[in-house]
Amino acid sequence: MDPNQQALLLEIMELEFTAIDLNLFLDTHPDEKRALVLFDQINQELTMAVERYEQMYGPLTASGQVPGRDHWDWVEGPWPWEQTF
Amino acid sequence: MWIYERKLEYPVRVSGPNPKLAKVIITQYGGPDGELAASLRYLTQRYSMPTSQAKGLLTDIGTEE
C-alpha cells in the first residue's frame, strides 16, 4: 500500500475512532453542546475523507463503489488484515 | 444489519508469533466472557430496556464490541 493511501486511511481511522467515542458519550449526554458541535465537525471531515479515499483507492464499504466503473473494485486487495501499520 | 468496513477501528501491529498471548486474545475475543458474547448480550438485552437512552446505548455498545 503506497504511503499516501496509508496516511489517508489512518486519518479516516482516527476520525472514525473519534466519532464512535463521541457517539457513545452523546448517548448518555444528549444535550452536551460541545460534544454535539465536535461530532458535527468530525462527521463532516470523515465524510469528506472517505469520499476522497474511495475516489482514489476504491470502496471502504460495498456501497462505496465509485459510479460508472466497469469493474467491481470491492474484492480487490489488500484487506485490513493484509496491511501493516 | 451488519455493514463491513475495510479498515480497522485501531491499527494493529503484529511483531511475531506468540502462542501464549494468542490464547489470551482468542479467549477475550470468542470465549464465554469475550467480546462476541458480550456484544450479542447487549444487543439482546436492549429489547427489554425501559428508556430510549438505554436502548440507544446498548445498541451502540453492542455494535462497537
Backbone of each chain as nested JSON, in Angstrom:
{
  "chains": [
    {"id": "A", "residues": [
      {"number": 1, "name": "MET", "atoms": {"N": [0.855, -1.2, 0.0], "CA": [0.0, 0.0, 0.0], "C": [0.887, 1.244, 0.0]}},
      {"number": 2, "name": "ASP", "atoms": {"N": [0.61, 2.179, -0.911], "CA": [1.52, 3.325, -1.003], "C": [1.319, 4.274, 0.188]}},
      {"number": 3, "name": "PRO", "atoms": {"N": [2.367, 5.044, 0.537], "CA": [2.347, 5.855, 1.766], "C": [1.194, 6.859, 1.824]}},
      {"number": 4, "name": "ASN", "atoms": {"N": [0.812, 7.414, 0.664], "CA": [-0.293, 8.376, 0.659], "C": [-1.617, 7.713, 1.01]}},
      {"number": 5, "name": "GLN", "atoms": {"N": [-1.813, 6.501, 0.453], "CA": [-3.034, 5.748, 0.747], "C": [-3.082, 5.403, 2.23]}},
      {"number": 6, "name": "GLN", "atoms": {"N": [-1.943, 4.93, 2.748], "CA": [-1.838, 4.556, 4.153], "C": [-2.142, 5.745, 5.064]}},
      {"number": 7, "name": "ALA", "atoms": {"N": [-1.577, 6.916, 4.712], "CA": [-1.768, 8.117, 5.533], "C": [-3.236, 8.53, 5.553]}},
      {"number": 8, "name": "LEU", "atoms": {"N": [-3.888, 8.489, 4.388], "CA": [-5.3, 8.87, 4.317], "C": [-6.175, 7.87, 5.078]}},
      {"number": 9, "name": "LEU", "atoms": {"N": [-5.818, 6.583, 4.97], "CA": [-6.572, 5.561, 5.69], "C": [-6.438, 5.746, 7.204]}},
      {"number": 10, "name": "LEU", "atoms": {"N": [-5.226, 6.057, 7.658], "CA": [-5.014, 6.301, 9.086], "C": [-5.812, 7.515, 9.553]}},
      {"number": 11, "name": "GLU", "atoms": {"N": [-5.879, 8.555, 8.702], "CA": [-6.652, 9.749, 9.042], "C": [-8.129, 9.372, 9.21]}},
      {"number": 12, "name": "ILE", "atoms": {"N": [-8.632, 8.545, 8.288], "CA": [-10.031, 8.098, 8.366], "C": [-10.265, 7.285, 9.638]}},
      {"number": 13, "name": "MET", "atoms": {"N": [-9.305, 6.402, 9.956], "CA": [-9.432, 5.586, 11.169], "C": [-9.474, 6.457, 12.417]}},
      {"number": 14, "name": "GLU", "atoms": {"N": [-8.634, 7.495, 12.455], "CA": [-8.628, 8.404, 13.608], "C": [-9.956, 9.14, 13.73]}},
      {"number": 15, "name": "LEU", "atoms": {"N": [-10.449, 9.642, 12.594], "CA": [-11.715, 10.386, 12.605], "C": [-12.855, 9.485, 13.05]}},
      {"number": 16, "name": "GLU", "atoms": {"N": [-12.863, 8.236, 12.559], "CA": [-13.965, 7.363, 12.921], "C": [-13.888, 6.922, 14.381]}},
      {"number": 17, "name": "PHE", "atoms": {"N": [-12.665, 6.702, 14.872], "CA": [-12.488, 6.37, 16.29], "C": [-13.084, 7.488, 17.155]}},
      {"number": 18, "name": "THR", "atoms": {"N": [-12.774, 8.734, 16.773], "CA": [-13.304, 9.892, 17.494], "C": [-14.83, 9.938, 17.409]}},
      {"number": 19, "name": "ALA", "atoms": {"N": [-15.362, 9.69, 16.205], "CA": [-16.814, 9.73, 16.01], "C": [-17.513, 8.673, 16.858]}},
      {"number": 20, "name": "ILE", "atoms": {"N": [-16.935, 7.471, 16.93], "CA": [-17.542, 6.389, 17.721], "C": [-17.568, 6.761, 19.201]}},
      {"number": 21, "name": "ASP", "atoms": {"N": [-16.451, 7.316, 19.69], "CA": [-16.386, 7.704, 21.096], "C": [-17.385, 8.812, 21.421]}},
      {"number": 22, "name": "LEU", "atoms": {"N": [-17.48, 9.805, 20.527], "CA": [-18.445, 10.891, 20.733], "C": [-19.871, 10.358, 20.692]}},
      {"number": 23, "name": "ASN", "atoms": {"N": [-20.122, 9.412, 19.797], "CA": [-21.418, 8.756, 19.677], "C": [-21.82, 8.138, 21.028]}},
      {"number": 24, "name": "LEU", "atoms": {"N": [-20.887, 7.371, 21.616], "CA": [-21.189, 6.713, 22.894], "C": [-21.377, 7.742, 24.01]}},
      {"number": 25, "name": "PHE", "atoms": {"N": [-20.563, 8.807, 23.999], "CA": [-20.681, 9.857, 25.012], "C": [-22.04, 10.551, 24.903]}},
      {"number": 26, "name": "LEU", "atoms": {"N": [-22.417, 10.865, 23.658], "CA": [-23.675, 11.589, 23.443], "C": [-24.895, 10.74, 23.798]}},
      {"number": 27, "name": "ASP", "atoms": {"N": [-24.771, 9.422, 23.735], "CA": [-25.881, 8.547, 24.132], "C": [-26.31, 8.823, 25.573]}},
      {"number": 28, "name": "THR", "atoms": {"N": [-25.33, 9.126, 26.43], "CA": [-25.667, 9.381, 27.838], "C": [-25.635, 10.876, 28.179]}},
      {"number": 29, "name": "HIS", "atoms": {"N": [-25.18, 11.728, 27.232], "CA": [-25.155, 13.182, 27.438], "C": [-25.737, 13.873, 26.203]}},
      {"number": 30, "name": "PRO", "atoms": {"N": [-27.036, 13.621, 25.909], "CA": [-27.595, 14.054, 24.627], "C": [-27.716, 15.57, 24.437]}},
      {"number": 31, "name": "ASP", "atoms": {"N": [-27.526, 16.353, 25.514], "CA": [-27.652, 17.807, 25.364], "C": [-26.34, 18.541, 25.564]}},
      {"number": 32, "name": "GLU", "atoms": {"N": [-25.241, 17.806, 25.544], "CA": [-23.924, 18.408, 25.766], "C": [-23.492, 19.155, 24.495]}},
      {"number": 33, "name": "LYS", "atoms": {"N": [-23.531, 20.5, 24.57], "CA": [-23.289, 21.352, 23.387], "C": [-21.938, 21.091, 22.723]}},
      {"number": 34, "name": "ARG", "atoms": {"N": [-20.869, 21.061, 23.532], "CA": [-19.519, 20.948, 22.962], "C": [-19.358, 19.639, 22.194]}},
      {"number": 35, "name": "ALA", "atoms": {"N": [-19.93, 18.575, 22.76], "CA": [-19.822, 17.261, 22.105], "C": [-20.625, 17.244, 20.811]}},
      {"number": 36, "name": "LEU", "atoms": {"N": [-21.775, 17.921, 20.807], "CA": [-22.609, 17.97, 19.603], "C": [-21.898, 18.708, 18.471]}},
      {"number": 37, "name": "VAL", "atoms": {"N": [-21.281, 19.84, 18.831], "CA": [-20.547, 20.626, 17.833], "C": [-19.375, 19.822, 17.287]}},
      {"number": 38, "name": "LEU", "atoms": {"N": [-18.639, 19.175, 18.192], "CA": [-17.475, 18.381, 17.786], "C": [-17.898, 17.203, 16.908]}},
      {"number": 39, "name": "PHE", "atoms": {"N": [-19.015, 16.57, 17.268], "CA": [-19.496, 15.432, 16.481], "C": [-19.804, 15.854, 15.041]}},
      {"number": 40, "name": "ASP", "atoms": {"N": [-20.499, 17.0, 14.904], "CA": [-20.817, 17.51, 13.559], "C": [-19.552, 17.743, 12.753]}},
      {"number": 41, "name": "GLN", "atoms": {"N": [-18.575, 18.356, 13.412], "CA": [-17.325, 18.712, 12.736], "C": [-16.567, 17.452, 12.296]}},
      {"number": 42, "name": "ILE", "atoms": {"N": [-16.424, 16.499, 13.221], "CA": [-15.693, 15.264, 12.927], "C": [-16.4, 14.48, 11.826]}},
      {"number": 43, "name": "ASN", "atoms": {"N": [-17.729, 14.428, 11.922], "CA": [-18.509, 13.68, 10.954], "C": [-18.361, 14.24, 9.546]}},
      {"number": 44, "name": "GLN", "atoms": {"N": [-18.327, 15.572, 9.461], "CA": [-18.168, 16.241, 8.175], "C": [-16.783, 15.929, 7.592]}},
      {"number": 45, "name": "GLU", "atoms": {"N": [-15.757, 16.026, 8.434], "CA": [-14.395, 15.717, 7.995], "C": [-14.297, 14.266, 7.549]}},
      {"number": 46, "name": "LEU", "atoms": {"N": [-14.964, 13.385, 8.303], "CA": [-14.929, 11.951, 7.998], "C": [-15.576, 11.673, 6.636]}},
      {"number": 47, "name": "THR", "atoms": {"N": [-16.749, 12.264, 6.41], "CA": [-17.444, 12.059, 5.132], "C": [-16.571, 12.504, 3.961]}},
      {"number": 48, "name": "MET", "atoms": {"N": [-15.908, 13.662, 4.117], "CA": [-15.062, 14.177, 3.041], "C": [-13.849, 13.284, 2.808]}},
      {"number": 49, "name": "ALA", "atoms": {"N": [-13.236, 12.82, 3.908], "CA": [-12.039, 11.973, 3.797], "C": [-12.382, 10.633, 3.138]}},
      {"number": 50, "name": "VAL", "atoms": {"N": [-13.533, 10.061, 3.515], "CA": [-13.947, 8.772, 2.935], "C": [-14.214, 8.933, 1.437]}},
      {"number": 51, "name": "GLU", "atoms": {"N": [-14.86, 10.046, 1.062], "CA": [-15.158, 10.293, -0.345], "C": [-13.86, 10.405, -1.154]}},
      {"number": 52, "name": "ARG", "atoms": {"N": [-12.906, 11.144, -0.581], "CA": [-11.608, 11.327, -1.245], "C": [-10.898, 9.977, -1.393]}},
      {"number": 53, "name": "TYR", "atoms": {"N": [-10.909, 9.189, -0.338], "CA": [-10.234, 7.884, -0.339], "C": [-10.852, 6.96, -1.394]}},
      {"number": 54, "name": "GLU", "atoms": {"N": [-12.184, 6.905, -1.405], "CA": [-12.861, 5.957, -2.302], "C": [-12.679, 6.33, -3.769]}},
      {"number": 55, "name": "GLN", "atoms": {"N": [-12.6, 7.644, -4.063], "CA": [-12.339, 8.08, -5.437], "C": [-10.977, 7.594, -5.915]}},
      {"number": 56, "name": "MET", "atoms": {"N": [-9.989, 7.615, -4.993], "CA": [-8.616, 7.307, -5.387], "C": [-8.254, 5.834, -5.235]}},
      {"number": 57, "name": "TYR", "atoms": {"N": [-8.758, 5.21, -4.162], "CA": [-8.224, 3.881, -3.812], "C": [-9.272, 2.772, -3.771]}},
      {"number": 58, "name": "GLY", "atoms": {"N": [-10.532, 3.085, -4.056], "CA": [-11.56, 2.044, -4.039], "C": [-12.398, 2.077, -2.775]}},
      {"number": 59, "name": "PRO", "atoms": {"N": [-13.485, 1.282, -2.784], "CA": [-14.505, 1.383, -1.74], "C": [-14.059, 0.894, -0.358]}},
      {"number": 60, "name": "LEU", "atoms": {"N": [-14.539, 1.576, 0.689], "CA": [-14.316, 1.143, 2.071], "C": [-15.488, 0.312, 2.572]}},
      {"number": 61, "name": "THR", "atoms": {"N": [-16.671, 0.538, 1.995], "CA": [-17.817, -0.348, 2.202], "C": [-18.307, -0.731, 0.811]}},
      {"number": 62, "name": "ALA", "atoms": {"N": [-19.092, -1.808, 0.725], "CA": [-19.532, -2.275, -0.591], "C": [-20.331, -1.192, -1.324]}},
      {"number": 63, "name": "SER", "atoms": {"N": [-21.039, -0.333, -0.549], "CA": [-21.831, 0.721, -1.189], "C": [-20.964, 1.905, -1.604]}},
      {"number": 64, "name": "GLY", "atoms": {"N": [-19.66, 1.844, -1.315], "CA": [-18.75, 2.922, -1.694], "C": [-18.175, 2.777, -3.09]}},
      {"number": 65, "name": "GLN", "atoms": {"N": [-18.676, 1.804, -3.843], "CA": [-18.235, 1.617, -5.237], "C": [-18.434, 2.92, -6.008]}},
      {"number": 66, "name": "VAL", "atoms": {"N": [-17.379, 3.403, -6.665], "CA": [-17.461, 4.64, -7.438], "C": [-18.356, 4.392, -8.669]}},
      {"number": 67, "name": "PRO", "atoms": {"N": [-19.358, 5.277, -8.897], "CA": [-20.292, 5.048, -10.008], "C": [-19.594, 5.073, -11.373]}},
      {"number": 68, "name": "GLY", "atoms": {"N": [-20.122, 4.301, -12.3], "CA": [-19.654, 4.351, -13.674], "C": [-18.428, 3.503, -13.982]}},
      {"number": 69, "name": "ARG", "atoms": {"N": [-17.942, 2.73, -13.019], "CA": [-16.761, 1.895, -13.253], "C": [-17.183, 0.623, -13.992]}},
      {"number": 70, "name": "ASP", "atoms": {"N": [-16.263, 0.05, -14.782], "CA": [-16.61, -1.206, -15.457], "C": [-15.959, -2.404, -14.754]}},
      {"number": 71, "name": "HIS", "atoms": {"N": [-15.603, -2.205, -13.484], "CA": [-15.04, -3.299, -12.696], "C": [-15.52, -3.181, -11.257]}},
      {"number": 72, "name": "TRP", "atoms": {"N": [-15.824, -4.317, -10.636], "CA": [-16.268, -4.34, -9.233], "C": [-15.025, -4.297, -8.35]}},
      {"number": 73, "name": "ASP", "atoms": {"N": [-14.756, -3.116, -7.734], "CA": [-13.493, -2.912, -7.009], "C": [-13.482, -3.512, -5.607]}},
      {"number": 74, "name": "TRP", "atoms": {"N": [-14.664, -3.839, -5.112], "CA": [-14.798, -4.243, -3.7], "C": [-13.865, -5.392, -3.316]}},
      {"number": 75, "name": "VAL", "atoms": {"N": [-13.729, -6.388, -4.196], "CA": [-12.974, -7.59, -3.831], "C": [-11.469, -7.46, -4.088]}},
      {"number": 76, "name": "GLU", "atoms": {"N": [-11.012, -6.282, -4.518], "CA": [-9.572, -6.103, -4.73], "C": [-8.872, -5.859, -3.394]}},
      {"number": 77, "name": "GLY", "atoms": {"N": [-7.67, -6.413, -3.269], "CA": [-6.902, -6.267, -2.037], "C": [-6.209, -4.921, -1.94]}},
      {"number": 78, "name": "PRO", "atoms": {"N": [-5.481, -4.66, -0.846], "CA": [-5.367, -5.544, 0.3], "C": [-6.493, -5.354, 1.311]}},
      {"number": 79, "name": "TRP", "atoms": {"N": [-6.826, -6.441, 2.021], "CA": [-7.802, -6.387, 3.102], "C": [-7.117, -5.906, 4.373]}},
      {"number": 80, "name": "PRO", "atoms": {"N": [-7.894, -5.457, 5.357], "CA": [-7.283, -4.865, 6.556], "C": [-6.254, -5.774, 7.242]}},
      {"number": 81, "name": "TRP", "atoms": {"N": [-6.482, -7.097, 7.232], "CA": [-5.555, -7.994, 7.92], "C": [-4.307, -8.277, 7.066]}},
      {"number": 82, "name": "GLU", "atoms": {"N": [-4.286, -7.735, 5.856], "CA": [-3.113, -7.91, 4.999], "C": [-2.236, -6.666, 4.962]}},
      {"number": 83, "name": "GLN", "atoms": {"N": [-2.609, -5.666, 5.774], "CA": [-1.839, -4.425, 5.796], "C": [-0.995, -4.348, 7.063]}},
      {"number": 84, "name": "THR", "atoms": {"N": [0.12, -3.63, 6.952], "CA": [0.918, -3.381, 8.149], "C": [0.864, -1.895, 8.478]}},
      {"number": 85, "name": "PHE", "atoms": {"N": [0.806, -1.602, 9.764], "CA": [0.71, -0.198, 10.18], "C": [1.964, 0.255, 10.897]}}
    ]},
    {"id": "B", "residues": [
      {"number": 1, "name": "MET", "atoms": {"N": [-28.61, -5.473, 11.188], "CA": [-27.899, -5.497, 9.907], "C": [-26.423, -5.142, 10.139]}},
      {"number": 2, "name": "TRP", "atoms": {"N": [-25.579, -5.798, 9.405], "CA": [-24.144, -5.623, 9.591], "C": [-23.525, -5.062, 8.32]}},
      {"number": 3, "name": "ILE", "atoms": {"N": [-22.735, -4.002, 8.44], "CA": [-22.048, -3.457, 7.272], "C": [-20.546, -3.525, 7.507]}},
      {"number": 4, "name": "TYR", "atoms": {"N": [-19.825, -4.157, 6.574], "CA": [-18.396, -4.306, 6.751], "C": [-17.641, -3.093, 6.218]}},
      {"number": 5, "name": "GLU", "atoms": {"N": [-16.692, -2.602, 7.0], "CA": [-15.811, -1.531, 6.547], "C": [-14.4, -2.077, 6.414]}},
      {"number": 6, "name": "ARG", "atoms": {"N": [-13.768, -1.779, 5.291], "CA": [-12.433, -2.317, 5.019], "C": [-11.358, -1.503, 5.729]}},
      {"number": 7, "name": "LYS", "atoms": {"N": [-11.465, -1.427, 7.034], "CA": [-10.451, -0.75, 7.833], "C": [-10.628, -1.159, 9.278]}},
      {"number": 8, "name": "LEU", "atoms": {"N": [-9.61, -0.881, 10.089], "CA": [-9.681, -1.237, 11.499], "C": [-10.098, -0.016, 12.311]}},
      {"number": 9, "name": "GLU", "atoms": {"N": [-10.676, -0.278, 13.499], "CA": [-11.013, 0.845, 14.372], "C": [-9.722, 1.413, 14.965]}},
      {"number": 10, "name": "TYR", "atoms": {"N": [-8.754, 0.526, 15.145], "CA": [-7.477, 0.936, 15.714], "C": [-6.38, 0.089, 15.059]}},
      {"number": 11, "name": "PRO", "atoms": {"N": [-5.245, 0.722, 14.68], "CA": [-4.21, -0.051, 13.971], "C": [-3.614, -1.175, 14.822]}},
      {"number": 12, "name": "VAL", "atoms": {"N": [-3.35, -2.307, 14.198], "CA": [-2.761, -3.447, 14.895], "C": [-1.377, -3.712, 14.322]}},
      {"number": 13, "name": "ARG", "atoms": {"N": [-0.412, -3.887, 15.208], "CA": [0.939, -4.196, 14.766], "C": [1.35, -5.552, 15.345]}},
      {"number": 14, "name": "VAL", "atoms": {"N": [1.445, -6.57, 14.494], "CA": [1.859, -7.899, 14.965], "C": [3.353, -8.049, 14.71]}},
      {"number": 15, "name": "SER", "atoms": {"N": [4.133, -8.18, 15.801], "CA": [5.59, -8.223, 15.611], "C": [6.102, -9.648, 15.44]}},
      {"number": 16, "name": "GLY", "atoms": {"N": [5.313, -10.647, 15.856], "CA": [5.764, -12.026, 15.685], "C": [4.81, -12.988, 16.35]}},
      {"number": 17, "name": "PRO", "atoms": {"N": [4.992, -14.309, 16.126], "CA": [4.103, -15.3, 16.743], "C": [4.298, -15.364, 18.265]}},
      {"number": 18, "name": "ASN", "atoms": {"N": [3.173, -15.536, 18.995], "CA": [3.235, -15.611, 20.453], "C": [2.019, -16.424, 20.931]}},
      {"number": 19, "name": "PRO", "atoms": {"N": [2.161, -17.77, 20.979], "CA": [1.032, -18.659, 21.292], "C": [0.368, -18.344, 22.628]}},
      {"number": 20, "name": "LYS", "atoms": {"N": [1.149, -17.939, 23.626], "CA": [0.606, -17.657, 24.951], "C": [-0.341, -16.454, 24.895]}},
      {"number": 21, "name": "LEU", "atoms": {"N": [0.121, -15.388, 24.22], "CA": [-0.696, -14.185, 24.068], "C": [-1.907, -14.479, 23.183]}},
      {"number": 22, "name": "ALA", "atoms": {"N": [-1.685, -15.301, 22.148], "CA": [-2.769, -15.647, 21.225], "C": [-3.91, -16.321, 21.985]}},
      {"number": 23, "name": "LYS", "atoms": {"N": [-3.57, -17.158, 22.962], "CA": [-4.572, -17.874, 23.753], "C": [-5.422, -16.89, 24.57]}},
      {"number": 24, "name": "VAL", "atoms": {"N": [-4.761, -15.894, 25.142], "CA": [-5.486, -14.877, 25.904], "C": [-6.418, -14.094, 24.972]}},
      {"number": 25, "name": "ILE", "atoms": {"N": [-5.882, -13.699, 23.821], "CA": [-6.664, -12.871, 22.893], "C": [-7.884, -13.627, 22.358]}},
      {"number": 26, "name": "ILE", "atoms": {"N": [-7.706, -14.897, 21.994], "CA": [-8.838, -15.656, 21.433], "C": [-9.927, -15.866, 22.484]}},
      {"number": 27, "name": "THR", "atoms": {"N": [-9.505, -15.991, 23.772], "CA": [-10.488, -16.113, 24.858], "C": [-11.247, -14.804, 25.05]}},
      {"number": 28, "name": "GLN", "atoms": {"N": [-10.522, -13.689, 25.025], "CA": [-11.152, -12.372, 25.164], "C": [-12.08, -12.086, 23.99]}},
      {"number": 29, "name": "TYR", "atoms": {"N": [-11.746, -12.653, 22.851], "CA": [-12.481, -12.38, 21.615], "C": [-13.723, -13.266, 21.511]}},
      {"number": 30, "name": "GLY", "atoms": {"N": [-13.531, -14.588, 21.636], "CA": [-14.635, -15.512, 21.398], "C": [-15.04, -16.357, 22.586]}},
      {"number": 31, "name": "GLY", "atoms": {"N": [-14.378, -16.2, 23.717], "CA": [-14.67, -17.015, 24.9], "C": [-16.004, -16.656, 25.533]}},
      {"number": 32, "name": "PRO", "atoms": {"N": [-16.391, -17.397, 26.603], "CA": [-17.701, -17.201, 27.235], "C": [-17.911, -15.779, 27.78]}},
      {"number": 33, "name": "ASP", "atoms": {"N": [-16.841, -15.126, 28.208], "CA": [-16.968, -13.729, 28.649], "C": [-16.251, -12.79, 27.686]}},
      {"number": 34, "name": "GLY", "atoms": {"N": [-16.15, -13.204, 26.438], "CA": [-15.422, -12.417, 25.437], "C": [-16.291, -11.362, 24.778]}},
      {"number": 35, "name": "GLU", "atoms": {"N": [-15.679, -10.622, 23.864], "CA": [-16.342, -9.525, 23.161], "C": [-17.57, -9.983, 22.374]}},
      {"number": 36, "name": "LEU", "atoms": {"N": [-17.422, -11.104, 21.685], "CA": [-18.51, -11.584, 20.83], "C": [-19.757, -11.893, 21.658]}},
      {"number": 37, "name": "ALA", "atoms": {"N": [-19.56, -12.638, 22.765], "CA": [-20.682, -12.992, 23.637], "C": [-21.29, -11.732, 24.248]}},
      {"number": 38, "name": "ALA", "atoms": {"N": [-20.428, -10.799, 24.678], "CA": [-20.917, -9.569, 25.307], "C": [-21.743, -8.757, 24.315]}},
      {"number": 39, "name": "SER", "atoms": {"N": [-21.264, -8.653, 23.079], "CA": [-21.983, -7.833, 22.101], "C": [-23.379, -8.4, 21.842]}},
      {"number": 40, "name": "LEU", "atoms": {"N": [-23.468, -9.733, 21.731], "CA": [-24.787, -10.34, 21.5], "C": [-25.692, -10.151, 22.709]}},
      {"number": 41, "name": "ARG", "atoms": {"N": [-25.085, -10.159, 23.909], "CA": [-25.875, -9.936, 25.12], "C": [-26.438, -8.515, 25.134]}},
      {"number": 42, "name": "TYR", "atoms": {"N": [-25.585, -7.524, 24.829], "CA": [-26.064, -6.131, 24.767], "C": [-27.189, -5.995, 23.755]}},
      {"number": 43, "name": "LEU", "atoms": {"N": [-26.997, -6.605, 22.592], "CA": [-27.969, -6.43, 21.506], "C": [-29.286, -7.156, 21.799]}},
      {"number": 44, "name": "THR", "atoms": {"N": [-29.258, -8.125, 22.719], "CA": [-30.495, -8.802, 23.108], "C": [-31.16, -8.092, 24.288]}},
      {"number": 45, "name": "GLN", "atoms": {"N": [-30.334, -7.665, 25.264], "CA": [-30.875, -7.003, 26.453], "C": [-31.546, -5.677, 26.122]}},
      {"number": 46, "name": "ARG", "atoms": {"N": [-31.112, -5.049, 25.028], "CA": [-31.694, -3.731, 24.694], "C": [-33.202, -3.806, 24.463]}},
      {"number": 47, "name": "TYR", "atoms": {"N": [-33.703, -4.994, 24.073], "CA": [-35.14, -5.121, 23.801], "C": [-35.989, -4.899, 25.048]}},
      {"number": 48, "name": "SER", "atoms": {"N": [-35.402, -5.17, 26.231], "CA": [-36.202, -5.005, 27.451], "C": [-35.793, -3.76, 28.242]}},
      {"number": 49, "name": "MET", "atoms": {"N": [-35.056, -2.853, 27.612], "CA": [-34.678, -1.613, 28.297], "C": [-35.868, -0.652, 28.343]}},
      {"number": 50, "name": "PRO", "atoms": {"N": [-36.091, 0.004, 29.504], "CA": [-37.277, 0.858, 29.638], "C": [-37.151, 2.235, 28.971]}},
      {"number": 51, "name": "THR", "atoms": {"N": [-35.947, 2.798, 28.877], "CA": [-35.831, 4.154, 28.32], "C": [-35.164, 4.127, 26.95]}},
      {"number": 52, "name": "SER", "atoms": {"N": [-35.455, 5.136, 26.14], "CA": [-34.863, 5.161, 24.801], "C": [-33.359, 5.42, 24.864]}},
      {"number": 53, "name": "GLN", "atoms": {"N": [-32.924, 6.122, 25.928], "CA": [-31.488, 6.349, 26.098], "C": [-30.752, 5.018, 26.285]}},
      {"number": 54, "name": "ALA", "atoms": {"N": [-31.322, 4.157, 27.134], "CA": [-30.7, 2.847, 27.386], "C": [-30.754, 1.967, 26.14]}},
      {"number": 55, "name": "LYS", "atoms": {"N": [-31.861, 2.038, 25.408], "CA": [-31.96, 1.271, 24.15], "C": [-30.876, 1.697, 23.18]}},
      {"number": 56, "name": "GLY", "atoms": {"N": [-30.683, 3.011, 23.069], "CA": [-29.661, 3.547, 22.162], "C": [-28.265, 3.164, 22.591]}},
      {"number": 57, "name": "LEU", "atoms": {"N": [-28.006, 3.295, 23.892], "CA": [-26.664, 3.0, 24.403], "C": [-26.302, 1.534, 24.196]}},
      {"number": 58, "name": "LEU", "atoms": {"N": [-27.224, 0.624, 24.521], "CA": [-26.93, -0.801, 24.354], "C": [-26.778, -1.162, 22.872]}},
      {"number": 59, "name": "THR", "atoms": {"N": [-27.556, -0.525, 22.022], "CA": [-27.408, -0.739, 20.572], "C": [-26.006, -0.35, 20.121]}},
      {"number": 60, "name": "ASP", "atoms": {"N": [-25.542, 0.822, 20.584], "CA": [-24.251, 1.335, 20.125], "C": [-23.068, 0.599, 20.748]}},
      {"number": 61, "name": "ILE", "atoms": {"N": [-23.183, 0.206, 22.033], "CA": [-22.094, -0.549, 22.665], "C": [-21.999, -1.935, 22.033]}},
      {"number": 62, "name": "GLY", "atoms": {"N": [-23.16, -2.567, 21.834], "CA": [-23.183, -3.883, 21.192], "C": [-22.569, -3.828, 19.797]}},
      {"number": 63, "name": "THR", "atoms": {"N": [-22.882, -2.776, 19.051], "CA": [-22.325, -2.588, 17.716], "C": [-20.818, -2.386, 17.776]}},
      {"number": 64, "name": "GLU", "atoms": {"N": [-20.387, -1.552, 18.708], "CA": [-18.966, -1.234, 18.834], "C": [-18.153, -2.479, 19.195]}},
      {"number": 65, "name": "GLU", "atoms": {"N": [-18.692, -3.305, 20.11], "CA": [-17.967, -4.503, 20.526], "C": [-17.843, -5.49, 19.382]}}
    ]}
  ]
}
